[in-house]
Amino acid sequence: MALKAFDPNAFIYNWSDEQHVPSEQNAETFRDCIREAFNLAPNDNYVYRAQCVTTLDVTQAAINGKRKNGLHDWYHDENRQDLIEPPSPAEIEAYISLFDPAVSLPKALNAFKANSKANTLRALISTHLSSRYHNSIKGLIPNKKERTHVNPYLSLWRYSCRELEWAGPLPTTADTKISHHMLPIFYHHFGCVVPSYTALYVIAKLAQPSKPSREPVKPILDIGSGNGYWAFMLRNFAVEGMKGLKVHAVDSGLSEYRVTWIKDTIKQDGVEFLRKYRDGEVVIDGGKGCVLLLVYPQATGGFTEKMLRAYRGDDVVVAGTQTGNGFTGFQNEMVDQWVEREMPEFKLTLRVPLPSFAAKDEALFVFKRK
């Protein structure tokens, strides 16, 4: 059951990295920070279900165990056998800094690789991330400038990287099928993947009309919206010179989340929504004139294929895995591989890394109809 008293606007307003993110300065545990931030009882024993089953107490015990029982064994050699030594604090911070709202991601990726010493874990990670980066459209990614952006999920993700000794994905990450007890907590409170500033900017940019003075902003169809964290962040995303965003969040309601970030999720099958949704003046005609957003689309049941084939608009954004490990999109291949083969009318125009939780390799994909 979701927390009935949860107020997302008040949560963001009261959020403090210094108070709600574990650190040496505040001497708080992850469990206590989650309890305080979400106003949970000290004896809270809610069962978090995702790929595994855990509670806050069990999760804190796993965190306290550090590397015991192979909990931090994220990195293996190219033969998928021998372990690579855990990253240094400097390597972890270098990876975290890629997703700072104040940096230009393309420039940061270049610097990340250029400043990597040969035969180090950072060199392997930077080579992998750079090899997957793709951008064929100008103006979609924000340039570097001073900016602040309140994003509690990103703040707690940074902490998880430091705590779990995670400095980014490798090609061998695709073979890692387990993660850490912290992940179900993140899933239930925030969602399956972190929306970085760059990701939110890209989606907002795609939604802007070609003639701002005459045309409205393009609606964003967040189908499979889960607990609504991405929809909430997009609705509150403000950039000078851009129009505010209109987001329709659609979800079947089959998955359970502890926290709900929006109250107006449309409980409906995604294909049915695209085909015949009407609400007053709002008519979704196959998604024409809209941006389709799929955040961590499930790989089972043909969900992703059904959505892509039913969509009649021009812009598709997918946030999910950039490996063929079957966590999102399709079970045996990456979403860009599938689109290239099955829907040649669409072209991959952007693929950029997203903040990836330990043992994950996430990216934002943008496809445009040719």
C-alpha positions in Angstrom: 0.0 0.0 0.0 1.2 3.5 -0.8 1.9 6.0 1.9 -1.5 7.9 2.1 -0.1 11.0 3.9 2.8 11.5 1.4 3.0 15.0 0.0 5.5 15.1 -2.9 5.6 18.9 -3.1 6.3 19.2 0.6 8.9 16.4 0.3 10.8 18.3 -2.4 10.5 21.6 -0.5 11.9 20.1 2.7 14.5 17.9 1.1 18.1 18.4 2.3 21.1 16.4 1.1 22.9 17.3 4.3 20.0 15.9 6.4 18.5 13.1 4.3 21.6 11.5 2.6 23.9 9.4 4.9 27.3 11.0 5.4 30.1 11.3 8.0 28.7 14.7 8.9 25.3 13.6 9.9 26.2 10.1 11.0 22.9 8.7 9.8 22.3 5.3 8.4 20.5 4.7 5.1 17.6 3.1 7.0 17.3 6.1 9.3 17.5 8.6 6.4 14.7 6.8 4.5 12.5 6.6 7.7 13.0 10.3 8.5 12.5 11.6 4.9 9.3 9.6 4.4 8.1 9.9 8.0 8.1 6.2 8.6 7.8 4.6 12.1 11.0 3.6 13.9 9.9 0.0 13.9 8.8 0.1 10.2 8.8 -3.5 8.8 7.3 -2.9 5.3 8.4 -5.7 2.9 9.9 -4.3 -0.3 9.4 -6.6 -3.2 11.3 -6.4 -6.5 13.8 -8.9 -7.8 14.3 -9.8 -4.1 12.4 -9.3 -0.9 13.8 -7.1 1.8 13.0 -4.7 4.6 14.8 -1.5 5.8 16.4 -3.5 8.7 17.6 -6.3 6.4 18.9 -3.7 3.9 20.8 -1.9 6.6 22.4 -5.1 7.7 23.5 -5.8 4.2 25.0 -2.3 4.0 26.8 -2.9 7.2 28.2 -6.1 5.9 30.2 -4.2 3.2 31.9 -6.8 0.9 30.8 -9.9 2.8 29.3 -12.7 0.7 30.4 -11.0 -2.5 28.0 -8.1 -2.1 30.4 -5.7 -3.9 31.6 -8.1 -6.6 30.6 -5.9 -9.5 33.6 -6.0 -11.7 35.1 -9.0 -13.6 37.6 -9.3 -16.4 36.7 -9.7 -20.1 36.5 -13.5 -19.6 33.8 -13.0 -16.9 35.9 -14.9 -14.4 38.5 -13.1 -12.3 37.4 -10.2 -10.1 38.8 -6.8 -10.7 39.9 -4.8 -7.6 37.1 -2.4 -6.3 37.4 1.2 -7.5 39.2 3.9 -5.6 37.2 6.8 -4.1 38.5 9.0 -6.8 37.2 6.7 -9.5 33.8 6.6 -7.9 33.6 10.4 -7.6 34.7 10.8 -11.3 31.8 8.6 -12.4 29.3 10.4 -10.1 30.4 13.8 -11.4 29.2 12.9 -15.0 25.6 13.4 -13.8 26.1 16.7 -12.0 23.4 19.1 -13.3 26.1 21.8 -13.8 28.1 19.9 -16.4 27.8 19.3 -20.1 27.6 15.5 -20.3 29.4 15.1 -23.7 32.3 17.2 -22.4 32.3 15.4 -19.1 32.5 12.0 -20.9 35.4 13.2 -22.9 37.2 14.4 -19.8 36.3 11.3 -18.0 38.1 9.2 -20.6 41.0 11.6 -21.3 41.9 11.7 -17.6 41.8 8.0 -17.1 45.2 6.3 -16.6 45.9 3.2 -18.7 45.0 -0.2 -17.3 42.7 1.2 -14.6 39.1 0.4 -13.9 38.2 4.0 -14.8 39.8 3.5 -18.2 37.7 0.5 -18.8 34.5 2.2 -17.7 35.1 5.4 -19.6 35.9 3.4 -22.8 32.6 1.5 -22.4 30.5 4.6 -21.8 32.1 6.6 -24.6 31.6 3.7 -27.1 27.9 3.7 -26.3 27.4 7.5 -26.6 25.6 8.6 -29.7 24.3 12.0 -30.7 23.3 13.1 -34.2 21.0 16.0 -33.3 22.2 19.5 -32.2 20.7 21.3 -29.2 19.1 18.4 -27.4 21.7 18.2 -24.6 22.2 21.2 -22.3 25.4 23.1 -22.4 27.5 23.6 -19.3 26.4 26.4 -17.0 25.8 26.9 -13.3 22.5 25.4 -12.3 20.9 23.7 -9.3 18.3 21.0 -9.4 16.6 19.3 -6.5 16.5 15.5 -7.3 16.4 13.3 -4.1 16.8 10.1 -6.1 20.0 11.4 -7.7 21.3 12.5 -4.3 20.7 9.0 -2.8 22.1 7.3 -5.9 25.3 9.2 -5.3 25.4 7.8 -1.8 24.8 4.3 -3.1 27.8 4.5 -5.4 30.1 5.5 -2.6 28.7 2.9 -0.2 28.6 0.0 -2.6 32.0 0.8 -4.3 30.4 1.4 -7.7 32.2 3.5 -10.4 30.1 2.7 -13.5 29.3 -0.2 -15.8 31.5 -2.4 -18.0 30.6 -4.6 -20.9 30.7 -7.6 -18.4 28.0 -5.8 -16.3 25.5 -7.4 -18.7 26.3 -10.8 -17.1 25.6 -9.7 -13.6 22.0 -10.8 -12.7 21.9 -9.6 -9.0 22.4 -6.3 -7.4 22.0 -5.1 -3.8 19.3 -4.8 -1.2 19.2 -1.1 -1.6 17.6 -1.3 -5.1 14.1 -2.4 -4.0 14.0 0.5 -1.6 14.8 2.9 -4.4 12.3 1.1 -6.7 9.4 1.5 -4.2 10.2 5.1 -3.2 11.4 6.6 -6.5 11.1 4.2 -9.4 13.3 2.0 -11.5 15.9 4.4 -12.8 17.2 7.9 -11.9 16.1 10.8 -14.1 19.2 12.9 -14.6 19.1 16.6 -15.4 20.3 15.8 -18.9 17.5 13.3 -19.4 14.8 15.7 -18.2 16.2 18.5 -20.4 16.2 16.2 -23.5 12.6 15.2 -23.0 11.6 18.8 -22.3 13.4 20.0 -25.4 11.6 17.3 -27.6 8.3 18.5 -26.3 8.8 22.2 -27.3 6.8 23.4 -30.3 8.6 24.5 -33.5 6.7 27.7 -33.3 6.4 28.6 -29.6 4.3 31.7 -30.2 1.6 29.8 -32.1 1.7 26.2 -31.0 1.3 24.5 -27.6 3.9 22.3 -26.1 3.7 18.6 -27.2 2.1 16.3 -24.6 4.4 13.7 -23.1 2.9 10.3 -22.8 4.6 8.6 -19.9 3.3 5.0 -20.5 4.2 2.5 -17.8 4.7 5.5 -15.4 4.9 3.4 -12.3 4.8 5.6 -9.2 5.1 8.7 -11.2 8.5 10.1 -10.2 9.6 10.9 -13.7 6.2 12.5 -14.5 6.5 14.5 -11.3 10.0 15.7 -12.1 9.0 16.6 -15.7 6.0 18.6 -14.6 8.2 20.6 -12.2 11.1 20.9 -14.6 11.7 24.6 -15.5 14.2 26.0 -17.9 14.3 29.6 -19.1 12.9 29.9 -22.6 11.1 26.6 -22.5 7.3 26.1 -22.0 6.1 24.1 -19.1 5.4 20.4 -19.8 2.1 18.6 -20.0 2.6 15.0 -18.9 0.0 12.2 -19.2 1.0 9.4 -16.8 -0.5 6.0 -17.8 0.0 2.7 -15.9 -1.8 -0.6 -15.6 -1.4 -0.5 -11.8 -0.1 -4.1 -11.7 3.1 -3.2 -9.8 3.1 -2.1 -6.2 4.9 1.0 -5.0 5.2 2.4 -1.5 5.2 6.0 -2.6 3.0 7.7 -5.2 4.3 10.9 -6.6 1.3 12.0 -8.6 -2.5 11.5 -8.1 -3.8 11.6 -11.6 -2.2 8.5 -13.1 -4.5 7.1 -15.8 -5.1 3.4 -15.0 -5.3 1.9 -18.4 -3.6 -0.4 -20.8 -1.0 1.6 -22.8 -2.1 0.4 -26.3 -5.7 1.1 -25.5 -4.8 4.6 -24.2 -3.0 5.4 -27.5 -5.8 4.1 -29.6 -8.9 5.7 -28.1 -8.2 7.9 -25.0 -10.4 10.9 -24.7 -11.0 13.3 -21.9 -12.8 16.5 -22.8 -10.7 18.3 -25.3 -7.8 15.9 -24.9 -7.8 13.3 -27.6 -4.8 10.9 -28.0 -4.9 9.9 -31.6 -2.2 7.2 -31.6 0.1 9.7 -30.0 0.3 12.0 -33.0 1.9 15.3 -32.0 3.0 13.8 -28.7 6.3 12.5 -27.2 6.2 8.8 -26.2 8.1 8.1 -23.0 8.8 4.6 -21.8 10.7 4.4 -18.5 12.1 1.0 -17.8 9.6 -0.8 -20.0 9.2 -4.4 -19.1 10.9 -7.0 -21.3 8.2 -9.6 -20.8 4.8 -9.9 -22.4 5.7 -8.0 -25.5 5.0 -4.6 -23.8 7.7 -2.6 -25.6 6.9 -3.9 -29.0 3.2 -3.3 -28.6 3.8 0.3 -27.5 6.2 1.1 -30.3 4.0 -0.4 -33.0 0.9 1.3 -31.7 2.5 4.8 -31.5 1.8 7.1 -34.4 3.9 10.1 -33.4 7.4 11.1 -34.3 9.4 11.1 -31.0 10.2 8.1 -28.8 12.2 8.2 -25.6 13.2 5.1 -23.8 15.0 5.0 -20.4 16.4 1.5 -19.8 19.2 -0.9 -20.0 21.8 -0.5 -22.8 22.8 -4.2 -22.6 21.0 -7.2 -23.8 20.5 -8.6 -20.3 16.7 -8.6 -20.5 15.9 -6.2 -17.7 14.1 -3.8 -20.0 12.7 -3.5 -23.5 13.5 -6.9 -25.0 14.8 -10.1 -23.4 17.7 -10.8 -25.7 18.7 -7.6 -27.3 19.0 -3.8 -26.8 16.1 -1.6 -27.8 18.1 0.3 -30.4 19.0 -3.0 -32.1 15.4 -4.0 -32.2 14.2 -0.7 -33.6 16.9 -0.7 -36.3 15.7 -4.1 -37.5 12.0 -4.0 -36.9 11.1 -0.3 -37.3 13.4 1.3 -39.8 11.1 4.2 -40.1 12.7 5.4 -36.8 16.3 6.5 -36.4 18.3 6.5 -33.3 19.3 10.1 -32.7 20.6 10.1 -29.1 21.9 7.5 -26.6 23.4 8.9 -23.4 24.2 7.2 -20.1 21.9 7.5 -17.2 23.0 7.2 -13.5 23.3 3.4 -13.2 22.8 1.6 -9.9 25.4 -1.0 -9.0 25.4 -3.9 -11.5 23.2 -2.0 -13.9 24.0 -0.2 -17.2 21.3 2.3 -18.0 20.9 4.8 -20.8 18.4 7.2 -22.4 17.5 6.5 -26.0 15.8 8.9 -28.4 14.3 7.8 -31.7 12.8 10.1 -34.3 10.6 9.1 -37.2 12.5 9.7 -40.5 
